[in-house]
Amino acid sequence: MGKYSFDETDRQSWSTVQRKLECCGVDTPRDWSIIFPENLVPVSCCQNLPVELGALCRNLFDERIIYQKGCYNRLNDRVKNRLTIIMYVSLAFGLLQVIGVVLASFYTYLLKIGQGSNYMVVQLKTLEDDNLDFKISDRELQLTVLNMIKSLHGDFGAGAIKTCFKVRYCNPTTKIIIFKTRHGPHQFLSSVIPFINKLQDKKIQLSTLYTGASMFQCYKFIQSYQKDLVRKITGTISEKTKEKMLNITNVLNF
């Protein structure tokens, strides 16, 4: 402010600031009294007057003519307003990111529950001696299938299905098996079924009977399938064999 009288650049700067911020002086219009006598201020302090560098106007305390607020306070207010806007914009972006993470987590959850599951009902046939119960474990079946998937599709296929793949050998008499996996990786499983032809050094054949999206659907299918099978051969088997054929071991807990 002290250079206003003789420095053109200083006059231009003050003129621009006071006109744009609608202010006068640093703190109040009285700040100009150290330079101009008789209540005079630069014309840029005056409302509704054209700006002319070096021009002055009067009526220092008339708020209808002179901007009464100092430029420091005006600038401070403007900075605060800008910071408030920036803060709200940042919060909005942060909220959008949180919503994105929540939606992504919810989508992942949906894939893990029943909506993303795929069940396959398969029948095992022993080609050497089909009349004997085939004593194998769920774990043994699972490893056989996973090894075949790795053999045909490599580590990618095995890795894609391994964490979501389960096996249940639910009836040794009818040799019904249920495979459970997620939709997507189930394609690896479907592709290897025809190529699994050996288990416990015995020649076998796997045939897909049914695919469904829920365990309950598979349970109903197996019940119906085994009843039809028993009905067809009911005159040639004992009651004990019928009971074995109709048994479904822990299917709904799978």
C-alpha positions in Angstrom: 0.0 0.0 0.0 2.9 2.4 0.8 4.0 2.3 -2.9 0.6 3.2 -4.3 1.4 6.8 -4.9 4.4 6.2 -7.2 4.3 2.6 -8.3 2.1 1.9 -11.4 2.2 -1.9 -10.8 1.1 -1.5 -7.2 -1.8 0.8 -8.2 -2.8 -1.7 -10.9 -2.8 -4.6 -8.3 -4.8 -2.7 -5.7 -7.3 -1.6 -8.3 -7.9 -5.1 -9.5 -8.1 -6.6 -6.1 -10.5 -4.0 -4.7 -12.8 -4.1 -7.7 -13.0 -7.9 -7.9 -13.3 -8.5 -4.2 -15.5 -5.4 -3.6 -13.3 -4.3 -0.7 -11.3 -1.3 0.4 -8.0 -1.1 2.2 -6.3 -4.0 4.1 -8.7 -4.1 7.1 -11.0 -1.0 6.5 -11.2 1.9 4.1 -9.5 4.0 6.8 -6.2 2.3 5.9 -5.9 4.7 2.9 -5.8 7.7 5.3 -2.0 7.3 5.7 -1.7 8.1 2.0 -4.7 10.3 1.1 -6.1 13.1 3.2 -9.6 14.3 3.6 -11.3 10.9 3.5 -10.2 10.1 0.0 -9.8 6.6 -1.3 -8.9 5.1 -4.7 -11.8 5.0 -7.2 -11.7 1.2 -7.2 -13.1 1.4 -3.6 -16.2 3.1 -4.9 -19.3 1.3 -6.0 -20.7 1.8 -9.5 -18.0 4.0 -10.7 -15.7 3.3 -13.7 -12.1 2.5 -12.6 -9.5 5.0 -13.6 -6.0 4.5 -12.2 -5.0 7.3 -9.9 -8.6 8.6 -9.6 -10.0 9.2 -6.1 -13.4 9.4 -4.5 -14.8 10.7 -1.2 -17.4 9.8 1.4 -15.2 7.3 3.2 -17.9 6.1 5.7 -20.8 6.0 3.3 -21.4 2.3 2.7 -23.7 3.1 -0.3 -20.6 4.6 -2.0 -17.5 3.0 -0.5 -16.9 -0.8 0.0 -16.6 -1.0 3.8 -15.0 -4.4 4.2 -11.2 -4.8 4.1 -9.5 -6.9 1.4 -7.8 -9.1 3.9 -11.1 -10.3 5.3 -12.7 -10.6 1.8 -9.7 -12.7 0.6 -9.8 -14.8 3.7 -13.6 -15.5 3.2 -13.1 -16.4 -0.4 -10.3 -18.8 0.5 -12.5 -20.4 3.2 -15.3 -20.8 0.7 -13.0 -22.4 -1.9 -11.6 -24.8 0.8 -15.1 -25.7 1.8 -16.0 -26.6 -1.7 -12.8 -28.6 -2.2 -13.6 -30.4 1.1 -17.1 -31.4 0.0 -15.9 -32.5 -3.4 -13.2 -34.6 -1.8 -15.8 -36.1 0.6 -18.1 -36.9 -2.4 -15.2 -38.7 -4.2 -14.3 -40.6 -1.1 -17.9 -41.6 -0.6 -18.1 -42.8 -4.2 -15.0 -44.9 -3.6 -16.5 -46.5 -0.5 -19.7 -47.3 -2.4 -17.7 -48.9 -5.1 -15.8 -51.1 -2.6 -19.1 -52.1 -0.9 -20.8 -53.0 -4.2 -17.7 -55.0 -5.3 -17.7 -56.9 -2.0 -21.4 -57.5 -2.3 -21.0 -58.8 -5.9 -18.2 -61.2 -4.7 -20.5 -62.4 -1.9 -23.3 -63.2 -4.4 -20.9 -65.3 -6.4 -20.0 -67.3 -3.3 -23.5 -68.1 -2.2 -26.0 -70.3 -3.9 -26.7 -67.9 -6.7 -23.2 -68.6 -8.1 -23.1 -72.3 -7.5 -23.3 -75.1 -10.0 -24.1 -78.8 -9.1 -23.5 -81.8 -11.3 -25.0 -85.2 -10.7 -22.8 -87.9 -12.2 -23.0 -91.7 -12.3 -19.9 -93.9 -12.0 -19.8 -97.2 -13.9 -17.1 -99.8 -13.3 -16.3 -101.5 -16.5 -14.6 -104.5 -14.9 -17.1 -105.6 -12.3 -20.2 -103.5 -12.0 -22.0 -105.7 -9.4 -19.7 -104.9 -6.5 -19.9 -101.8 -4.3 -17.1 -99.5 -5.2 -15.5 -98.4 -2.0 -14.0 -95.0 -2.6 -13.8 -91.8 -0.6 -14.9 -88.2 -1.5 -11.3 -87.1 -1.2 -10.1 -89.8 -3.6 -12.7 -88.7 -6.2 -11.8 -85.0 -5.7 -8.1 -85.6 -6.3 -8.8 -87.7 -9.4 -10.9 -85.0 -10.9 -8.5 -82.2 -10.0 -5.5 -84.1 -11.5 -7.4 -84.5 -14.7 -8.3 -80.8 -14.8 -4.7 -79.9 -14.3 -3.6 -82.4 -17.0 -6.0 -80.9 -19.6 -6.2 -77.2 -18.5 -2.9 -76.7 -16.6 -2.4 -74.8 -13.4 -4.9 -72.1 -14.4 -7.8 -74.6 -14.7 -6.8 -76.3 -11.4 -6.4 -73.1 -9.6 -9.7 -71.7 -10.8 -11.7 -74.6 -9.6 -9.8 -75.9 -6.6 -11.1 -73.5 -3.9 -14.7 -73.9 -4.8 -14.8 -77.6 -5.7 -16.4 -80.3 -3.5 -17.3 -84.0 -4.1 -20.0 -86.2 -2.5 -20.1 -89.9 -3.2 -23.7 -90.2 -2.0 -24.6 -93.8 -3.0 -22.1 -96.6 -3.5 -24.8 -99.0 -4.8 -26.2 -96.8 -7.6 -22.8 -95.0 -7.8 -24.3 -91.6 -7.8 -21.8 -88.7 -7.3 -22.4 -85.0 -6.8 -19.9 -82.4 -7.8 -20.2 -78.8 -6.5 -18.4 -75.8 -8.0 -19.1 -72.2 -9.0 -20.6 -71.0 -12.2 -17.8 -70.3 -14.6 -15.2 -72.8 -13.3 -17.8 -75.5 -13.8 -16.8 -75.5 -17.5 -13.5 -77.0 -16.6 -15.3 -79.8 -14.7 -17.7 -80.6 -17.5 -14.9 -80.8 -20.0 -12.9 -83.5 -18.1 -15.8 -85.9 -17.1 -15.5 -88.0 -20.3 -11.8 -88.4 -19.9 -11.8 -89.8 -16.4 -11.6 -93.5 -17.1 -9.5 -95.0 -14.3 -9.8 -95.1 -10.5 -8.1 -97.4 -8.0 -6.5 -99.2 -11.0 -10.0 -100.0 -12.2 -11.5 -98.9 -15.5 -14.5 -96.6 -15.0 -16.9 -94.4 -16.9 -18.5 -91.2 -15.7 -21.8 -90.1 -17.2 -23.5 -86.7 -16.4 -27.1 -87.2 -15.4 -28.2 -83.8 -14.3 -26.9 -80.2 -13.6 -28.7 -77.7 -11.3 -28.2 -74.5 -9.5 -29.2 -75.8 -6.0 -28.6 -78.8 -3.8 -32.3 -79.2 -3.3 -32.9 -79.6 -7.1 -30.2 -82.3 -7.2 -31.7 -84.1 -4.2 -35.1 -84.2 -5.9 -33.6 -85.5 -9.1 -31.6 -88.2 -7.4 -34.6 -89.4 -5.4 -36.7 -89.7 -8.6 -33.8 -91.3 -10.6 -33.1 -94.0 -8.0 -36.8 -94.8 -7.5 -37.2 -95.3 -11.3 -34.1 -97.5 -11.3 -35.4 -99.6 -8.5 -38.8 -99.9 -10.2 -37.2 -101.3 -13.3 -35.3 -104.1 -11.6 -37.6 -104.6 -8.5 -38.2 -108.3 -9.4 -34.5 -109.2 -9.6 -33.1 -107.6 -6.3 -33.6 -108.1 -2.6 -35.2 -105.7 -0.2 -31.8 -105.0 1.4 -30.5 -104.0 -2.1 -33.5 -101.8 -2.6 -32.8 -100.0 0.6 -29.2 -99.4 -0.4 -30.2 -98.2 -3.8 -32.7 -95.7 -2.4 -30.3 -94.4 0.3 -28.9 -90.9 -0.2 -26.1 -90.1 2.2 -26.0 -86.6 3.7 -26.9 -84.9 0.4 -28.7 -81.9 1.8 -25.8 -81.2 4.2 -23.4 -81.0 1.2 
